[in-house]
Amino acid sequence: MMVMRIVACVAAVPNPGNVKWDRLRKLLDLQDAEPVLNPVDRHALELAAAYAKQTGSTFHAVCAGAGASAALREAAVFGADRLIAVADDQLETADEAGIAAALSSTIEHLGGADVVFCGASTASYGSGAVPGYLSARLETGLAVDALGTEVVDDSTWLTMLGGDGLWKNRVAPPTVIVAAPYGIRVRAVSPLLLMRASKKSVETVTLADIKCELPLPSASVIDASLESNRGKKGMEVVEGDDASSRALTLVGALRDRQAVS
């Protein structure tokens, strides 16, 4: 049985149940919305936990930005053996590229990873660009819409959502795997489990600790009409005005093909 280095990247978002609409200012009022684990990241955690069991491994959970510790407390319920929060004032204005930079630097700081699991998007941003950035920064493959993992003869196979059914694809580490936004059974997280998980320590690092310099936030608008240029078999040449556009286009192209690069 192969032992793998596994990391689950999660995000903290305002509690959707406590977000209010300010009619006067026509803005969302987040004052009473405490940070919680991004809902679809539970899918990534379930995949990470299952894969760790299949390979006789453990997995780490990493979160960057405000509320990271709160999100990681819930990640501990899924069996993460190490919880790492990246806390830094610079992350308050970071976009998806900045968050991915912090996550990738943390993973490298931990010694790297064979497989990184991510959620499909966040409830606050919703773009789904972070996994694409992570794949580029870590120089790994990228697989999207994964429903489950299976290890056969030391090879990792993914069950993936497709336009006309389910697909089986073999992936070779290192790779970033994006959990499907639906179709994964997620365990119930009870107050008792959260209380027990709260006893697990969260390690906090800064951008200086992990030697990470954030890229400048992109102010451009994503052009949904961008398509990837697939001139060569097995390659994705992605066009776009900026890195954010290209990351989104890459993820979209892979979803179209149910492909692993």
Secondary structure, 3 states (H helix, E strand, C coil): CCCCCEEEEECEEECHHHCEEECCCCEEECCCCCEEECCCHHHHHHHHHHHHHHHCCCEEEEEECCCHHHHHHHHHHCCCCEEEEECCHHHHHCCHHHHHHHHHHHHHHCCCCCEEEECCCCCCCCCCCHHHHHHHHHCCEEEEEEEEEEEECCEEEEEEEECCEEEEEEECCCEEEEECCCCCCCCCCCHHHHHHHCCCCEEEECCCCCCCCCCCCCCCCCCCCCCCECCCCCCCECCCCCHHHHHHHHHHHHHHHCCCC
